[in-house]
């Protein structure tokens, strides 16, 4: 083990690099002492970096000490035990999911005893109970095995004969090998790779044994509850992707491409199929630096150093306007009435008519931090006129709408709201400040890192924030709620574009891109559905009872009565329950803000959806709006939970999974274990070669 101290100077020192290479087989703890980015040292990008804090050296030393003394092997082994215990807990604590091998159970018991002494690795009560009961179960099984020893020999002989007869049949039927479905036992893997885990689970649900299908249902119950990427665009050999812009509601995206010899192209990418529909050569205006699209997705405008390119996405025709702009304009925003707002690095704002190319200079405003089209057909720019002096400007007419003093952070970053007259700016006090007409700048209380370099304001009071070595988080400005993470598969997001309805994001990194669904904020308007604030409900032949943190469901299916037994779904007490209008699902909420949706259409009450109130407020009441649960939190905000209406059956789960399988898979190696019929059912398709370029 070695502690590696990293700075900008050391990363550029060949001798330091050589010493780093000598430690490639040693466990490393990287400590950053200045503003160096992890991408500068790609040998260490897969590790967790520690940033030295000059303001809190004692805390930093504690973090380094914890990294040094913790043994990764213990964490990996505890992770495996947690995955096993989680499956046991989610299947109703059945004995069949306990460890049956006495040696494994005994070793696990000794391992937990060692952890009790090591305070650097946290314990887990569910794991402890799982191991304890496995120890007793395995001991009883061992005694029975001794009694049945001779009988086992005969049974083994019969099994061997059966296997010998079955192997040719299995081979002939080309059954899928589902060993790779081990990801469904690891909740962390399911959340980090939900697309891949869901695809494997769906294949197992279609083709597996009864036990495999049971495990697949549990896995899909987890993965279908979390957001994941809607696909990645592959520019193909000889091209690089320079920009993406959602068209309309985000079902398609405009793409800005460049060949390796510098020729710019504009094209349209289909999110559902993952295919590039077409791309057109753009001549005469130089390298394209930015683009925007009309709200309906019909028109795309791109800016270059010598003019504008206008593409009609319906006719696939591109025309160029060789207009003279102030220096090399870098940012463009499409307005109504055939106007385009452009800005350059010197802070000059101009408008250009798409009809005749007339340019109107609005003025120089310093540094333009953000330029965005707004829902009223105009555009707003947030500018930094000088140190600590910020302004919100009407980019169609040049009027200053709001201004004020905000202490500059290390790197000033700002965003403009698309649906209201305000903008946000990062301040030196590591929080977002709101700039609103008629008022002085107001702190929002939303904390940001001093390494934040991208801030995008979304409709309905949401904001996406990202930075160096941190993911893109979506927050709600009013409730300070962390709504979720988007662009999870992009290491460093450098550009984020949002669809006109605020539901789809195009994420672009240095070497990767993805399309993501954006999490919703609280419901803005009134919700006129009946809500239940009781911990008991009886309707449609379903009886739900709760006591403290446990829940029990009685229901009828196929003329038979079932009951779930007492289930512990949350750490907190159950605060409200509600049965869906068709009686097929039950939504349950807790005092810890957790929400679960459970089906009543199987022999065991399977948990389909897991969700948490973003600001962790306790659940006050629950109801159903169409097929989705709605939640009233104790702070008065209403939230809509993305339900899974058809997931009460295997067919419904497969249909839901297929609807989320957007985009395509780049290589056959990713789909080698999935047969062709299963691929078609799950809409898992291979990427097709991109079409040849069209002439503008």
Secondary structure, DSSP 4 states (H G I P E B T S, - for coil): -EEEEE-HHHHT-HHHHHHHHHTTTS-EEEEE-SS--GGG-GGGTTSPPEE--SS-HHHHHHHHHHHHH--HHHHHHHHHHHHHHHHHHHTTS-GGGS---HHHHHHHHHHHHHHHH-TTS---HHHHHHHHHHHHHHHHHHHHHHHTHHHHHHHHHHHHHHHHHHHHHHHHHT----GGGGGGG-HHHHHHSHHHHHHHHHHHHHHS-HHHHHHHHHHHHHHTTS--B-------TTEEEEEEEEETTTTEEEEEEEETTS-EEEEEEETTTTEEEEEEE--SS-SEEEEEE-TTSSEEEEEETTEEEEEETTTTEEEEE----SSSEEEEEE-STTEEEEEETT-EEEEEETTT--EEEEEE-SEEEEEEE-TTS-EEEEEEEETTEEEEEETTT--EEEEEE--B-SS--EEE-SSSSEEEEEBTTSEEEEEETTS--EEEEEE--TTEEEEEEEGGGEEEEEETTEEEEEEETTT--EEEEE-TT-SSEEEEEE-TTS-EEEEEESS-EEEEEPPP-S--S---S-EE--S-EEETTEEEEEETTEEEEEEEETTEEEE---EE--SS-EEEEEE-TTSSEEEEEETTSEEEEEESSSSS--EEEEEE-TT-PPEEEEEEETTEEEEEETTS-EEE----TTTTSHHHHHHHHHHH--S-BS-GGGGTTS-HHHHHHHT--BPPPPPPPBP-
